[in-house]
Amino acid sequence: MNKVKLFLLLALSATLSFGAMAQAGGEKAPLSIGTNGELQEVISSDIQFTEETFDFGELDEGPLVTHEFKFKNTGKEPLTMTNVKASCGCTTPEWPKDPIAPNGEGTIKVTYNTKGRVGPFNKAITITSNAAEPTSRIYIKGTVKAAPVEQTMPVKVVSPIMNAE
């Protein structure tokens, strides 16, 4: 008898979840089954970036370049970032270590080292947090132009043979 109740509860939950998704325009409805067996909304944090990709355009080789990605916690709980990691060592992210309150805002500062990296680049920064979607990504891209070759003054070569008389 318990298996039948569990099956019916799961079937009801699935039906309600699909109905909620259809009403929300296909977006995920954060719902779960509570300890009392009733369907309830999951309260969580959520992260929304003002932009997910930043294009530096053309850059000269050599300097470090930086961009700050702004975000907002659109959830109902504080947002905590547990890790922010770049796809390679040429990119360094800095992120808030303290929780971001609901409706609070913050920034992730991303620095790219152009030295020795001529050509196009597209780097991903992966954010791990307690948001409804626990993993999200932001991107930087651009093209690094080769640094101009330093020109030196021509050196006059004095040959001992030419000066010997």
N, C-alpha and C positions, 0 to 999 in steps of 0.2 A: 504494500500500500504506500509506503514512503517513497518508493521509486516512481510511482505514478504521480504523486504530488510534486516531486522534484521535476519530473518531465513537464508537467503542466506549467509549473512556475517558470522553467526555462523557456518554454514555448511562448508564454505570455510576455516574458521579458524581451525576447527577440522580436515579437510582433510590435510591442510598444517602442522599442528602440528604432526599428525600421520606420514606424509611423512618425516618430519624432524627427528622424533624419529627413524624411520626405517633406515635413512641414518646415524644416529649417533650410530648405533649398539644397539638400544633399550634404550639409555640413554635419560633422559628428556631434551628436548630443551627448554630453558627458553624464551618463546615467549608470547607476549600479543598483544591485539588490542589497538593501539594508539588512541589519541583523534581525529585524522583525519580518523579513520576507517581502517587504514592500519596495517598490521602485523609488529611488531617490536620486536627486542631482548630486553629482560629485563636485565638491568645492575644491578648486585648485587655482594655481597661479597660471599665467599665460604671458608669453612674450611676443610683442609686436614691434618690428623694426620699421623705421621710416623709410629705409632703403635696404635691400638685401645685397646689392652689388654696387661697388664704386669703381669707376673707371678713371685711373690717373691720367690716361691719354699717353702722350709721348713724354718720356723722362730722359734726362741726361744720366749717363752711368756715373756712379760714385756716391751720391748722397743717400741718406736715409730719408724716406718719405712716409708721412703719417696721415691717416684718416680716422675720424671718430664716427662710429656707427651709433646713432641714437635709437633707444628703444623705450617702450613703455610696458609696465606690467598691467595687462588688461584683465587679469584674473581677480579672484576674490580672496586670495591668500598671498602672503609675502613670497616673492620670487627669489630663489637662491640658486646661484650658479656654482656648480661643483667643479667644473673644469671648462676651460676655453683653450683649444689647441689648434695650432696652424698646421697646414699640410706639409710644411718643410721648415727647416731651420732659418731660412732667409726672412721669415715673417714672424713677428713677435706681437702677441696680443696682450693687452692689459684690461682687466675687467673688475667690476666692483665685487669685493669680497663680502660685504655686508648685504643682508636681504633688502630687496626693493619692495616697498609697501604697495598694496593694491593702488592702482592709478599713479604710482610713482614712476619716475623716469631715471634713466641712467645712460651711460655710454660704454662702448667697448672700443678702446684705442688700438689700432692696428698699424704697426710699423713694418715697412718693407725695405730691405737693404739692396740697393741697386748695384753695388760694387761687384764687378765680375759677372754680371747677369744680363748680358746683351741679348735683346730679342723680346718677343712677346711673353707675357706671363699671365697666369690665371690661378690664383691661390684661394683655397677654401679655408675657412676658420670654422671649426665645429664647436658649438656651445652645448654643454650638458648641464641641465638644470632640473628643477622640480616642476617645470611647466607641464601643461596638459600633454604636449608633445615634448618628451624629455630631451630630444636631440634636434637642434636646428643648425643651419649653416648660413654664413654670410661670405661674400666673395670680394676680392680685390683683383683688378686686372689692369693691364697697360702694356706699353712697349718701351723698352730701355734702348736708347741710342748709344752707340759706342762713344766713349770720350775721345775728343780730338787728340791726336798724337802731338805731344809737345815738340815744338821745333826749336832747335838750338842754333846759335850763331855758327856759321861755317868756320871751321878751323883752318888756318893757313898752315900748310905743312912746309916746313923748311928742311930741305934735304942737304946733308953735309956735302954731297957731291956737287950740287949746284953752287954752293958757296966756296968751294975749293978753287983757288986760282994759283 
